[in-house]
Amino acid sequence: MTDSMYQGALWLATAAPLIWFTTTIFATRASRGWVRWVWLIAGVVLLVPWPFLMMGAVGR
């Protein structure tokens, strides 16, 4: 059970950027271009692996 939950979370985390991108494109179809860019940049900030960047390969 735990292994299947881990695998599900791993796949969901891997697919999160694609899900965010697709949702942003479809949700902002009728909006101005800058609104779409704001939402895409918000996705980059929210989905970047901050612990890895701060303490992982980049932080050392």
C-alpha positions as CSV (number, residue, x, y, z in Angstrom):
1,M,0.0,0.0,0.0
2,T,2.7,2.5,0.9
3,D,4.7,1.7,-2.2
4,S,1.7,2.3,-4.4
5,M,1.0,5.6,-2.7
6,Y,4.6,6.6,-3.1
7,Q,4.5,5.7,-6.8
8,G,1.3,7.7,-7.2
9,A,2.7,10.7,-5.6
10,L,5.9,10.4,-7.6
11,W,3.9,10.3,-10.9
12,L,1.7,13.2,-9.8
13,A,4.8,15.3,-8.9
14,T,6.4,14.5,-12.2
15,A,3.2,15.5,-14.1
16,A,2.6,18.7,-12.1
17,P,4.4,21.0,-14.5
18,L,2.6,19.6,-17.5
19,I,-0.8,19.8,-15.6
20,W,-0.1,23.4,-14.6
21,F,1.0,24.4,-18.1
22,T,-2.1,22.8,-19.7
23,T,-4.5,24.3,-17.2
24,T,-3.0,27.7,-17.6
25,I,-3.2,27.6,-21.4
26,F,-6.8,26.5,-21.3
27,A,-8.0,28.7,-18.4
28,T,-6.4,31.9,-19.9
29,R,-7.5,31.5,-23.5
30,A,-9.7,34.6,-23.5
31,S,-7.4,36.6,-21.3
32,R,-4.6,39.0,-22.3
33,G,-1.2,37.7,-22.9
34,W,0.4,39.2,-19.8
35,V,-2.2,37.3,-17.6
36,R,-1.1,34.0,-19.1
37,W,2.6,34.8,-18.5
38,V,1.9,35.8,-14.9
39,W,0.2,32.4,-14.3
40,L,3.0,30.5,-16.0
41,I,5.6,32.3,-14.0
42,A,3.6,31.6,-10.8
43,G,3.7,27.9,-11.8
44,V,7.5,28.0,-12.1
45,V,7.9,29.6,-8.7
46,L,5.4,27.1,-7.1
47,L,6.7,24.0,-8.8
48,V,10.5,24.5,-8.6
49,P,12.0,22.0,-6.1
50,W,13.2,24.6,-3.6
51,P,14.7,22.2,-1.0
52,F,16.8,20.6,-3.8
53,L,18.0,23.9,-5.0
54,M,18.7,25.3,-1.5
55,M,20.4,22.2,0.0
56,G,21.0,20.0,-3.0
57,A,23.5,20.2,-5.9
58,V,23.2,24.0,-6.3
59,G,23.4,24.9,-2.6
60,R,26.7,23.2,-1.9
